[in-house]
Amino acid sequence: MAAETRRYELTEVPGVVGACRDLTQRALSEWFGTAGAPGQVAAEDALLLVSEVVTNAFTHGGVPYELRLDRTGGRLWVQVSDTNPVHPRPRGPHRPSRASGHGLYLLERLSTAWGCVPRDGGKAVWFEVEVPPAPGTPGLPWPEG
């Protein structure tokens, strides 16, 4: 199976984080079937991380301009690009009692891998989530792309 890609232009309008979650949920459901359905752990983790990365791009990243979703086999790869070249850094040790500052901690805990790369004078923050087949899915594991 070849890799599949979807790209979405981001604009600073109310509801953009929710729209990115909806677009990601649609891709998860179409690409992974019941394994990407709402309520599945991997899908919920991916949606939470999309919310975090898109929110951080708007809060700290200059002007976010693209959400990119890729599927290869049983993995979802997400990238959010913005115009600020400064890579994200933790503000010190994670403190659960803080009202904010949990995004990088969540990326570390919930993604298979994550990182940040230069892109067009800015940066792209990316993460990857493994989407295991739903129980009872024939043809385990996912075909590789």
N, C-alpha and C positions, 0 to 999 in steps of 0.2 A: 504494500500500500504506500503510495507516495504521500509526502508531507502535504498537509493542507494549511492554508494561510488565510486569515482575514485581517484587514486593516481598516481602522476607523479614525477619522479626523476628529480631534477633540476641540471643543470650543468652550469658552468660559460662560456657560449659561446655567441657571438653576437646574438642578437635577442631573448634571452630567455624571456624577459618581453612580447614581442609580441606573442611568442609561448604560454605563459601562458594565455594570453588574448584569443587567438584562441581556446585553449583547453577548457577554461571556456565558451566561446561562444557556442562551439559545445555541451557541457553538458547542458547549458541553453536551447538551441533549442531542444535537444532531450528529456530532462526531462519536460520542461514546454510548449513546442509547441510554438504557436504564442506569448504567454506571455513572452517567453525568447528570442524572435527574436530581431535582431538589431533594434535600434530605440525605443524600449520600455524602459521606464524610469528605471524600476528595473534592467533590463539587462544592461543598460548603466552605472548605478551606480555600479553594481557588477563588471563590466569590469574595470572601473576607479579605484575601490578599489583594485582589483587584481594587477593592474599596480603599485599602490602605495606600497602595502605590499611587493610585490616581489622586487621592486626597493629598498625599505628600507632594506630588508633582505640582498641584495647584497652590499648596501652602508654602513650599520651600523651593520649588524648581523653576521659577521664572514662568515661562508660558508653555504649558503642555500642549503638544500638537498631534500626538498619535498614540492609539492603543493598537497593538498588534497581537494577534492570537495565532499560534501555530500548533498543529497536532502532528506528531510523529509517533506511530504505534500507540502505546498506552500512556503517552505523556502530553500534557498541555504546557506550552511555553508561552509566557505573557511578557510583553515589553511595553513600557510607557516611556515615550520620548518627550523631553522638554528642552528649553533653550538655555538652561543654567548648566555650565560645565562642572560645577562643584559636586563631587560625589557625596552621597549621604553618609553620615557618620553617627554612631550612637552618642548620646549626650552623657555618657557615663554608664555605670552599671544599671541594669534594668531594675526598676522599682515599681512593683505592681500597684502601689498606692498612688502613683502619679496619675493625674487626669489625662495626660497625653504622653507621647514619646514611646509608644509601644510598637510602632510599625516595623522597625528593623528587627526587634525581638521576635515578632510574629513571623516575619520572613524567614528568620533563622530556624524557628521551631516547626513551621508548617510546610515549608517548601522542600523539595528534594535538593535544590540548589538555587542560588540567586547571586546577582552581581550587578555591576554598573560598568558601562562602556561608553567611551566618547562617541558622539554622533552629531554630525553637522554643526559643530560649534557648541553644542550642548552635551547632553548625555542621554542614555537610555538605561533605565533600571529594569531588570528582567528577573523573572523567577520561573521555576519549573515545578509542576506538580504531577506526580504519578497518579493515574486514574486506573485503579485495578478493576478488572471486569466485575460486573455485578454477580452475586451468587447465582449459579445455574446458567450462566452464559456459556453457550457452546464455543469451542474453538479457542480455549485458553492457551497461552496468553495472547494479547493483542498482536496482530501482525506488525512487523517493523516496517518503517517507511523508507 
